[in-house]
Amino acid sequence: MSTLDIKNSRERDSDRKTRVHLSIYDRTKFLILFVVVFLVLVWADMADNPIISFSDAAHEIGKSKGWLLVLGIIEILRQIHFLASEIAAPYHGIWQKYFSTVDRVLHKLSDWTRYRLSRVIKAALMVFLLAVVLGAVYKETPIRALFLAPKALWSALPMLGQLLFAVFFIIIQFGAMFWFLSRGGVDTYFPDDIRTRFTDVWGQDHVLNRIRENLMFLEKPEEIEKHGGYVPGGILLWGPPGTGKTLMAESIAGETGKPFVFVDPGAFTNMFFGVGVLKVKSLFRKLRKLALRYGGVVVFFDEADSLGNRGAISSGGQQRSSSTPAIFGDQCHGGSYLAPSTASMLVRENFVVGGAAGGGGGGGGMGTLQALLTELSGLKKPRGFFNRIVRRTLGMRPKNPPKYRILVVMATNMPEALDEALLRPGRIDRMYRVGYPSKAGRVRTYEGYLAKVSHSLSSDEIDKLATITPYATGATIKDTINEALITAIRNARTSITWPDVIKAKQLKELGPSEDVEYIERERHAVAVHEACHAVVAHRVRQHMAIDLATIEKGSDYLGMVASIPPDDQFTRWRSEYQSDILVSLASLAGERYFFNGDNSSGVSGDLESATTIASLMEGHWGMGSTVSSHATNRRFEVGAPGGGRGKDESAKEIRRALSDRIEDNLSGLLSKAEEIIKANRNEVLSLAHALETHKTLSGEDVAAVIDGVQGSIIDGRPYKEADFLVKIEAYHSAALVAHDEHRSPDLQIPRIG
């Protein structure tokens, strides 16, 4: 701080040379009080004697109540003294040196004691003046008049009671309406009601270990408070849906043996402004009572994004697209053979314009979020009517509130929608990502749910099941096992087998197939389309394994090749993205190759996937022919000024250059995909035949057909026999003629054996 800043700082009271200036109210309040009392006495005298004038009545009161004038003169002299001390520093200094004995004695007392003494003196003065006024009104002595006042008040009670009843009736109407509106949405579970423990939460051990630390501080707060710290009182669990956030919060309450308060996501959404605030206040009153009674309480806000935002997402004015992305429509399910992270990115690119979803906002109602923020870390004001009102009325200091042990747990799958003020330390102290379980976590979860039913799966099969379901959550695993049990019961069995689990997995991932039959030429075209995807994926892609291939029509696709990562991987490489693009472009290259340059509209989803990945490689991920980031160039308008070109023209030029590089990359990869398909013509037609025959193949059977080995269901060795390959070629030629002439093929699909 500079010298100038120090000189301009406000003086301390001990450094002042003059007295602190009084406000107009403090300077005149007693004078006004004396004048009012004097006028009331004059009015009472005139009321008893109607012929007396005001001046005579004032003269009479001045003689009979001379002490009131004396008090007024003393107050005027006191204010003159204060005014002189405020203006003249020498006068104030002399007074403080020789005549401030009373002030020195009083300042030996505490501020609160002096405050209470001043209140007692002021109250005594008010009672004295009231007695004088009542004595003048009742023509009695002041002391007797004080005892007559309740009698007059009692006689007026009927009229006052009617007025008060009318006022209270109106207030009760509004109060009752808002009280009923503020009920509901909050469920309380007591310790004996909660049987969930940490051992019931599988696959999230790394999060549970951190939460155990929070519970230790909740149970033994002195371990951290005695060293000057504070107990973390807020936890945010965020991650994809179904990963066990709610179950984890319930297990927290079960482990602590404290009451568990569940707040419904829509509890604070109301049609009237202010009801949400009442609900927040009511909720925290309940939490404080439970915390004092049980030594702590756990409150869980599910889907916290419905409450914890102030419209940040909607402020951009973005709109959600109403059309279905091409990768999920037309002929081929274009996103099924991509890595889940890539498919998720494509969904965001298609559904969300400008990176933010539209609509929403408001945070559950005006003032609701603000009330929640205040309750989470606002001023710890004294609680209770007696403590706040009665003690303060009696001039006693209110007692400080106790330390309420309230653990706030929130869960959301949209952490970006939460308000920053809610996430700051002191409100939400710790944030844990409850993500997809690792393979070991998935194995443990499968074992946990399979232990509840009868099954014949071996440990190797459970390990394989965990491998082929890389992004399975606790909820999806539970649902898959339940669906497998239903499949077994439908087949008159009570024990789950491996085929039951695989069928349940396919049903959950693909949905029930539509009971339709393709005409022969269309069935063959769809099979060739999917076979091209599968063969190229089998040949060039090592970071993903084929899970299944199908030509059974679903709700939004005619066929698909679904792939899964063989292990947990958290980074992606240029070679991997290039192989993804090759798999996407295989359908276009294959249809043109096998159908004499013709292709269907079913490649649109594949082209969208390939173009999106190529665009991000070229403009964002540093995997293209240039190094600069297109996003940064667009943000900083690189190349916009200068050369007489406007901003719009420069942006178009940048996009045109980027588009040219993307097109060059895709063209090169399309040529490479054509070469791979030409080199594997027999494999493509063999796999197409297998798909037309069986409709759905597992990844193991796809590999068996391509490599000519025995699979789990299909024997791929006949597909390497020259005679059978001739039959397949003949059938394809017949289907090609039927395609050109728009009729049925002349040959039936060949049968093995």
N, C-alpha and C positions, 0 to 999 in steps of 0.2 A: 504494500500500500504506500502511495506517495505522501509527502508532507502535506500537500494540499488536501488530500483526502482525509488526513487525520484532523486537520484544522476544521474541516467541514462536518465532522462527526458530531452527533448529538451529545450534549454535555451530560455527565452523570449528575445525579441530584446532589451528591456530596461535593461536587466541584462548582456548584452554582453560587453566584454572588448575591442573587436575589431570590425571593420566594417564587415557587412555581405559580403561574397565573391560574386563577380560578375561572371556571366557565360562568356564563351569565346565570345559569340555573343555580349553581352552587352559591353564587354571590347574592341571589335575591330570594331563595326559597323560604328562609325563615321570615324575612320581611313580609313576603306575600302571605304566609301563614298567619302572622300577627294581624295584618290588615283584614284578612278574611274573618278571623275571630272577632275583631273589633266591629266589623260591619254586621255580623250576625247578632252580636249583642245589641247594637243600635236598632236593628230590625225587630228584635224581640221586645225592646222597650217601646218602640213605636206601635207594635201590635197590641200591647196592653193599654196604651193611651192614644187613641186615634187623633186627638187634637194637638198632640205635641209635634213640633217640627223636627226635621232631621238635624238641624244645627243644635237645637236644644237637647235632643236625645244624645247626640254625639258629645256635647258638653257634659251631660249628666253621666254618661258612661266613662268619660275621661276622668271625672272626679272620683267615681265609685270604683273604677278599675284602673287606677293609676299605675299599678304594677305592670299592666300590659304595655303602657307607654314607656315605662322604664325598660322593659325587656326590648322593646323596639329600638330605644335610644342606644342601649348596650350593643345590640346587633349592628346598628349603623356605625358605632365607634369601632366595633371589631372589624367590619368590612373596610373602614377607612385605614385601620392599622394594616390589614392584609394588602390593600392597594398600595400603601406607602412602601411596604416591604417588597412588593413586586416591582416597583419603579426605582426606588432609591437604594442602591447597594450599601452606602454607609449606614443608613437607618437600620437595614436588615442585619448588618454586621453587629451594630451596637446591641440590638435586641437579642440576637443569638448569644452574645458574649455575657450580658448581665441579667437578662430577664427571661431566659428560656428554661428555667428550672423545671416547670411542669412538662414541657416537651421532652426534656432529657429523661425525666422519670417515666413518661409514657412510652418512650422509644426503647426502654429496657424490656418492655413487654413484647411478645411476639405479634406479628401482623394480624394473625387470626384472633388473638385475645383482644387487641385494640378494636378490631372490627366488631366483635361481639359486644364490647363495652359501649361503643358508639350506638349500636342498635338498641341496647337497653335504655340508654339516656334518651334517644329519640322517641322510643316507644313510651317512656314515662312522660315526656313532654306532651306527646299527642293525647295520652289519657288525661292528663291534667287539663289541657285546653278543652277536650271534649266534655269533661265534667263541668267546667265553667260555663260552657255554652248550654249544656243540658240544664244546669241550675238556673240560668236566665230564662230558659224556655218554660220549665216547670215551676218556677218561683220557689225553688227549694235550695238547700245547701248543695254544693257541688258533689259531696260524697253521697248524699241521699239521692240526688238526681241520677247518679250512675246506676243505682239499684232500681230506679223507676223505669229506666230505658228498656229492659227486657219485657216489662209489662206492656208497654206501648207496642213493642215489636210483636208480642203474642196476640194482641188484639187485631193487628193488621195481617196475621198469618193467613186467614182464609183467602183474602184477595191475592196475597203474594203466592200462596199455594196454587191457585188457579193459573196465575201467570207462569209459574215455574212448571206446572204440569203441561201446559201448552207448549212451552219451549222444549221440555224434555221429550214430549211425545214426538215432535218433529225430528229431534236429534236421534231418538231411538229408531225411528223409521229408516233414516239413512244409515245409521250404525248397523242395524240388523241386516239390511240389504248387503252392505259391503262385507259384513261378517260372514254371511252365508256364501257370498261369492269368493271369499278368500279361503274357504275350506277345500280340502281335497288335494290330490296330487302328491301327498307326502305320506309315506308308509313307515311305521316304526316297528322294528323287530328287536325284541329283547334278547339278552344273551342265550337263554334257553331255547329260543326259536331258531338259532343259526347253528347248523351242524357242519357247515363247510369249513375245511381247514386247508392249509397250504399243500398238504399231501394230495388234495383233490385237484390241484392245478398242475397240469403236466405240460412240459415243453417250454416253460418260461422261467427256468431256474435263475438266470442272470438277473431278471427283474425282481423275483421274489427275494433274492439275497439282499438287494438294496432296500426293499420294503421292510425287511426284518429290522434293519437299522432304524428306520422311522418308528417302528413299534417299540423298540427298546427305549427310545427317548420319550415315547408317549407313556410307557410304563414307569420309567425311572428318569423323570425330567431333571432331577437334581444333578445327574451325571454331567450334564452340559451347562445347566444354569449356574451352578456354583463356580464355574470358571468364567462367567461373564457372557455366555452365549444364550441362545434361545432355541426352543424346540421347534423344528420345522413342522408347520401345521397344515401344509397344503401339498397335495400330490396330483399331478396330471398324468394320466395313462392315455397315450395316444397310439394309434396304429390302425391297421385295416380292420374291417368288421369281422367278428367271429373269432378273434384271437384270444379271447378270455379276459377282457378288461372288467366286465361286470362280475364274472366269477372271482376274479382276483380281489376286487373290492369287498365282495361278500366274505371271502376267506380272511381278509384283514380283520373284519369285525369278529369272525369266529375265533381267530387266534387271540385277540385281545380280551375276549369275554365282555366287551362293551356293547351297548345298544347300537343298532345299525339303522340309520334313517335313510331311506331311499327316496330321492326326489325325482318324480316323473319328468321326462323331457318337456311335456306340455303344461307343467304345473303353473308356469308363470305367464302363459298366454291367455289373455282375457280380453273381453270386449270393451271394458271400461278402463280408462287411464287411472292409475293409482292402485288398482287391485293387486297388481304384481308387487308393488312396494309393500302393501299390507301383508302379502304372503311371505315375503322375505323377512319382514320384521317378526311375524308370527313364527316362522321356521326357526329363527335364531333364538327367540325366547324359549322355544321348546328345547333346542340344543343346549342352552345354558342350564336349564333345569335338569336335563338328563346328565350333563357333565358333572354338576354338583352332586347329584344323587349317586351316580355310579363311578365317579372318578374319571370319567372320560366318555366320549361318544364319537362314533364314526358316521359322517354324513357323505352320501354318494350322490353326485349329480351326473346322471347318465345323459349322453348326447349333449354335452355342455355347450356345443356350438349353437344350439337353439337359444341359449340364454346369453352366452358370453361374447356377443359382438354387437357393435353399434352401427351395423350397415356398411362395414368396410368393404365387403365383397360387392355389394350392390352399387357402391358409389361410382364404379366405373361405367355403369350403364350397359354392361355386356348382356347379350341375349344368347340363350341356349338354342342351338340348331334343332330344328324340328325334323330334319331328314335323317334317315339311317345311313351311317357311313357305308361306303361300298365294300369295305373289308368284311362287313357282316351281312352282306346281301348277295343277290344275283346267284351265280352258279356255284362258286367255290367260296367256302368260309376262309377268306384271305388271311385272317389273323391267327388261325388255329395252329399253324406250323411255326409261328414266331415265338421267341422267348417271351415269357409273361411280362417282363419289364418293357420290351419293345411294343407288345400289343397294348399295354396300359398307356404308353406314350402316344400311340396312334389314336386311342380313344380320346385322350385329352385334346389332341390336335383337331379331332373331328367334332367333338361335342362342345368344346369350350372355345369361344371366340375371344382372342386377346388375352387368354390365360386366366380368365376369371369367370365363374359361373354367374348367371344373371339371377335377378330376383332376390328375395330374402331381405335380411337386415332388420334393424330395430331392436334386437336383443331382448325379445320377449315382452316388449311394452315399454312405454316411456317411463324412465326412471327406475326400472327394475334392475338393470345392470348396475346403475349408480348406487342403489340401495345395497346390492350384494357387495360391491367394492367397499362401501362404508362399514358393513358388518364384518367383513373379513379382516380389515386392518384399520378401522377408524379409531377415533379417540375412545379410550376405555372409560366411559363416563360411569358415574355411580348408578347402581341398579336398585330398584325397589321404591315403592311410594313412600314408606316411612323414612328410608334412608335419604331420598332426594328431596322430599317436600317437608316432612315433619321436622327432621333434624335441622334443615336449613331455616325453617320458620322459627325454630327455637334458638337460632343463632349458633348451632353446633355444626362442626365440620362434617360433611358426609363421609362415610367410610369408603375407602377405595374398593373397587370390585375385586373379587377373587380371580385367580388365574384359571380360566376355563380351559380344560383339556379337550379341544375339539379338533379332530383330524378330518380335514376336508379332502375328499377324493373326487376327482372329476375324470370323465372318460369322453373321448371324442375320436372320430376318424378324420376330422377336419381341423387340425390345430391351427392352420393358417387363418381360420375364421374367428379365432378368439381374440378378444381385445388385448392390446399390449398391457394395459393397466391391470388386467386380471392376472397376467402371467408374471408380473414382477415379483422379485423376492419379498417375502413378508406376507404375500397372499398365496401364490403357488410357488413353493420353495424348490420343489424338485419335479422334474419332468422325465418320465421314463417311456421309451418307445416299446410298445408291446407288438412286436412284428411277427412275421411268419416264423413258425418254429423251425429250428435246424433239423437235419435228418435224425439226429439222436433224439430230439424232442418229439418228432413225429413218431418214431418207433415207440417211445415211451407212451405217447398218447394212444396209439393203436393198441398197445398192450393193455392199457388201462380200460379202454372201452370193450375190447374183446374179452377181458376177464369177467365182464358182467353177463356174457352170453356163452352159449355152447358153440365151440368151433373146432375145426380140425387143421387150422393153419399152423405151419411150422415156423420156427424163428427165422429161417431163411426167407420164407414167403412174406412174413411181416416186414423184414428188412427190404425185400424187393418192393412191397407195397408202399413203404415210405419213400423209396427211391423214385417210383413212377408218379408220385403225388407231391411234387416239390413245393408247391405253394398252398398246401392244405392247412387249414386252420383247425383249431379244436372243434369248432362248430361243424365244419364240413366233414371232419373225420367221424364225429359222432353220427352225423346224418348218413354217411356212407355205410357204416356198420349197421345202422338201423335198417337201411334199405336192403342190405344184404340179408339180414334176418327175415325181412318181409318176403324176399325172393325165395329163401329156403322154405319158409312156411307155406308159400304158395305151391311149392313143389312137394308138399307133404313131408317135409323134414324139419327137425328142430335144431340142427347143427349147421353152422355156416361153413361152407367150403370155399376153396380158392376161386372157382368159376362164379360163385355167388358174389364175391367181392368185386371181381373184375366187371361183371355185368352191372352191379350197382354203381361202380365208378363211371362206366360209360353212360349209364342212364342219367347220372347227376351232371356230367360234363356236357353231354350232347342233348339231353332231353329225350323224350320219347320220339321215335321216328314216326313219320307220317305213313300211313298205310296206303301208299301209292306205288304203282308199277310204271317204270319208264317204258316207252316204246323202244324197240331193239336198237335203232340207230342212235337215239339220244342216250340210252344206257351205255353204249359203247363209247360215245364221245365223253361222257362224264368220267368213265373209268380211265380212258386215256389221259384226260386232264389231270386226274388225281395221281395216276401212275407216274406221270412226268414229275410232279412235285416230289413224290416219294423216292424215285430213283435218283434224282439230283441231290436230294437231302441225304440219301444213304451214301452217295459217292463223295460229296464235297464237304459235308458239315459234320464236324467232330464234337462241337460243343453242345449239340442237341441230339437226342435220340428219338426215333419215331415211336410214338405211343400207340397210335392206331391209324388206320386208313379206312374210310367208308365212302360208299356211294348211296347210302340210305338217305332219303330226303328228310331234312329236319324243318323246323319252323322258318328258318331264315337262310338256308343253304341247301345245295343239291348234293354236296359231297365235301369231304375235308380230309386233310392229313394233319393230325395233331402231333406235336413234338413236345418233349420235356427235357430239361437239363439232367444229365446223369449224376451230377453232384451240385452242391451249393457253390455258386460262383457269384462274385460281387463286382467284377470288372468285365467290360466288354472290349473287344479288340477289332481293329479294322478288318482283318481277315475274316472274323466271325460275321461282321455286318455284310461283307461282300458275299459270303456264302448264303446269308439270309436273302440277299437280293437275287442271287442265282436261283434259289428255290422259288422265290416269288415269280421270277420271269420264266421259269421252266414251263409254266402253263401256256404262255403266249408262244414261246419257241416250239413247244411240242405240238400245239394245235396247228400251227402253220406248217410244221414239218410233216405231220401225219395226215393233214387234210388239204394238202396241195395249196398252201398259202392262205387258206381260210382260217378264221378264228371266231369264237363266240364272244358274246358280251360278258360271259362269266369271268373273263380275265380282268375286269375292271377293278375288283377289290385287290387282286394281286398287284396290278400296276400302281394302285394308290399306296400300298404298303411299300413297294420298291421305291417309288418316287419320294415318299416321306423319309425313308431311311437314307437315301442318296442325298437328299437336301440337307439333312442334319449332318451327314458326314462331310459334305462339301462346305457348308456354311457355319457349322457350330463346333464339330468335334475335332477339327484339324486332321481329317482323314481324306482330304481331297487334294486337288492339284495346287491349291493356294493355302497360305497359312492364316491369313486374316479371318476374323470372325464376322460373318454377315450381320449378326445381331448387333455387334458393337458398331459396325459401319453405319447401320441404319439408325442406331441410337444417337450417334454423334454427327450424323449427316455428312459423312466423309465424302468429299468431292462435290458437295452441294454448291458452295460459293465459287466464284471465279469463272472466267471463260465465257461469261454471258449466259451461262446455263442456270436455269432456275432450280429450285429445290425439287419439284416434281419430276423434271426432266432428268436430274441426276439420279433420283431414286429409281426411275424406270431403267436407266442405263445399268445401274448396279444389279437390279433384278434380272435384266436381260443377260448380263454377263454370267450371273450365277446360274440362270436357266440353261445357258449354253453348256456350261461345265457339267451340270447335272445330266443333261441329255447325252453328252459325250460319254460320261461314265456309264450310264444305263445302256447305251448302244453297245459299248464294248462288252459289258457283262451279258447282254442278250446274245451276242455272237458266241460268247463262251458257253452259255447255256445250250445253244443249238449244237455246238460241237459235242458236248457231253451227251445230249440226247441221241445224236446220230451214232455215237460210239456205243450206246446202250439201247439200241433199237429193240433187240430181242427181249431185254429185261423189261422195257416199258410195256411191250405187248403182252409179255407173260404176266406181269403184275396186273395189267388191265383185265386179262382173262380171269385171274384169281378174284379180283374185285367183282366182276360180273357174276362169278359163280357163287361167292360167299357173301358178297355185299359189304361185310365189315371184317377187317383183318387186324390182328394185334401187331405191334411193332416187331415182335419176334418172327411172326409169320411173314411179314413184309420182307424182312431180311432173308428168310429162308427161300422165298421165291426168287429174289434177286441173285442170291449166291448159289442156288441150286442145292440146298441141304434140307434136312428134316426139321420142321418147325414144331411148335407145340400142338398145332391142329393140322396144318397143311404140310404135305410132303412136297418140297420144292424141287426134288430131283427130276421128275418127269419134264419140267420146263427147260431142262438142258438137253433133252433128246431132240435130235434133228427132225424126226418125223412129226413130232408134236408141234415143233416150231413152224413147220410148213403148214400145218392145219391152222395155227393161229394167224399166220400171215394171210392165208386164203380167206379166213373169216374177216380180217381187217379190210381186205380188198373189197369184199362184198359189202361190208358196212360203209366203206367210202363211196361206192357206187350208189348205195341207197341214200346216203347223205346228199349226194349231188342231185339225185333224181327225186328226192323227198318221198321215199317209199320204204318198205320193209326189206331187209337183206335177203338174198336168195339162199344163204346158208344159215344153218342153225349153229349156235355157239358150240364148239367142240367140247367133248367130255373126256376127262382123263380116264384111261382104262377102258 
